[in-house]
Amino acid sequence: MTENKIVHYIPAKPSKRDKRVGIYCRVSTNSVDQLKSLTTQVSALTRLTASTPQWLLVDVYMDIASSKTGSYRSEFVRILEDCQSHNLDIILTKSISRFGRDTVDTLEVGGEYM
């Protein structure tokens, strides 16, 4: 008695990329060393995003500007606007110091957009 067994392959559902991620990178000057650092930041954070199945990379925001008062960081402003518009769920950055001069400055920025 031989039975014809039929095997049905049901593929796994791909993970839904439901967290929208923005990458923010900043360096202070456009010196060769600083630009290499910028490249390293973008590369590392892009790999991290790609390796996390739930994350969808929306955009990369890069500034070459100091965090000192009076320095205009157009990409920083743009990422904050995207947060306020609910276009991003997560911001990745090399370190929290990329956001502001000091802890108080950083907390004030974060508090405005939470």
Beta strands, then each sheet from edge to edge (+ up, - down):
strand 1: 19-27
strand 2: 55-64
strand 3: 90-93
sheet 1: 2+ 1+ 3+
end
